[in-house]
C-alpha cells in the first residue's frame, strides 16, 4: 500500500502549523514544505522511542530547566529581541 505525500507551501505552513502538526500526528505521514517551488523542510512524526541524540537533548533540556542561572523567555519575541533578530 502506498501512502500519499502531503505537500504545502512555506506561507501556508507558517499560517497553519498547528493544523499541519495535528495532521502529521494523526496520520503518521510526513509533510514536505516547499519554498520557491523546492523542497525546504519535512515535518515528520516523532519516533515512539527516542534515539540517543533525542534522549541526550531531553536530558540537557531538563538540566537547564533545573539550573537557576538559566534565563526563561516568556515569548519567542522576547528571545528574538535578546538575540537581536
C-alpha positions in Angstrom: 0.0 0.0 0.0 1.4 3.4 -1.0 0.8 6.4 1.2 0.0 9.8 -0.4 2.5 12.6 0.2 1.4 15.8 1.7 3.0 19.0 0.5 2.4 22.6 1.4 4.0 26.0 0.6 6.0 27.8 3.3 3.5 30.6 3.7 0.7 28.1 4.2 2.8 26.1 6.6 3.5 29.3 8.7 -0.2 30.1 8.8 -1.3 26.6 9.7 1.5 25.0 11.6 -0.9 23.7 14.4 -3.2 22.0 11.8 -0.2 20.5 10.0 1.3 19.2 13.2 -2.0 17.6 14.1 -2.3 16.0 10.6 1.2 14.6 10.9 0.5 13.2 14.3 -2.9 11.7 13.4 -1.9 10.2 10.1 1.8 9.3 10.8 2.7 10.8 7.4 5.2 13.4 6.8 4.5 16.8 5.2 7.1 18.4 2.9 7.2 22.2 3.0 8.2 23.9 -0.3 10.0 27.3 -0.6 10.2 28.8 -4.0 8.9 25.6 -5.6 11.7 23.4 -4.0 11.5 21.1 -1.0 12.6 23.1 2.0 11.9 21.0 5.1 10.0 17.9 6.0 7.8 17.7 9.1 7.7 14.1 10.3 6.0 12.4 13.3 8.2 11.9 16.3 9.7 8.5 16.9 7.9 6.4 19.5 11.2 5.5 21.1 13.6 8.5 21.1 17.0 7.9 19.6 20.2 8.6 21.6 20.6 12.1 20.3 17.0 13.0 21.3 17.4 11.4 24.7 20.6 13.5 25.2 18.8 16.7 24.2 15.9 15.9 26.6 18.4 15.4 29.4 20.2 18.7 28.6 16.8 20.5 28.5 15.8 19.1 31.9 19.2 20.1 33.3 18.7 23.6 32.0 15.2 23.8 33.5 16.6 22.9 36.9 19.5 25.4 36.7 18.6 28.7 38.4 21.0 30.5 36.2 19.1 29.7 33.0 17.1 32.6 31.7 13.4 31.8 30.9 11.9 33.6 28.0 8.2 34.3 28.2 7.7 34.5 24.4 9.5 34.0 21.1 9.6 37.7 20.6 11.5 38.2 23.9 14.0 35.6 22.8 14.4 37.1 19.3 14.9 40.5 20.8 17.6 39.2 23.1 19.3 37.6 20.1 18.9 40.8 18.1 16.7 39.1 15.4 
